[in-house]
Amino acid sequence: MGYMYLSFAIVGELIGDNLLKASAGFTRPVYGISALLSYGICFYFFSLSLKTINLNIAYAVWRSEEHTS
């Protein structure tokens, strides 16, 4: 279950990154607010994943995915 939560966190971060780019420096409020919500969901699922996965492994998977995308 922890890896499923971690994958949700990764997807949430990818969506947030794309929405942040689309917000054009927060000049488009809908995209900016959506990006912040997406990051909030991302961190929520990351915290859920830490209940079953060690922090060092979860963080390594989360960060390595970001560098490959």
N, C-alpha and C positions, 0 to 999 in steps of 0.2 A: 504494500500500500504506500510505503514511503517513496518508492521510486515513481509511482504514479503521481503523487503530489509534487515531486520534484520536476517531472515532465510538464505538469500544469504551470509550475513557476517559470520554467524555461519558455514555454509558449507565451505566457503572459508578458515576460520581459521582451520577447521579440515583437509582440504586438505593440507594447509600450514604446519601444525604440522607433518603430515605424510611425506611430502616431505623433511622437515627439518631433520627428523630422517633418511630418505633414503640418504641424502647428506653426512652422516658420517663425520660431522664436516667440511663441505664445501670442502671435498676432491673430491667430484663428482660435478663438476661445473653445469651440467645441472639440477640436482636436487636442488642445492642451489639457482640458479637463478629462477627456477620455484617456489620455496618456497617463495622467496622475492616478486615475482609477485603476488602470491596468497595472501600474507599478504597485499599487496597494494590494491588489489581488495576487500579484506575483510574490510579494513578501509574505503574504498570509499563507499561501501554499508552501513557500519555502520553510516557514516556521513549522507547519504541520509535518513536513518531511523530516524535520530534525528530531521528531519523536521516535523514529525508528532507524534513521541513518545517522552515523557519526558526522559531526560537523565538518571535519577535514575532508571526508569523502564527498559529502553533499556539495560543499563549496567548490571543490576541485571539478566535479562534474558540471556544476552550474557555470563556472567561469570558463572552463575549456570549451563548452558549447558556444559561449558568446564569442570567443576568439575565432572559432571556425566558421561562424555565419557572417 
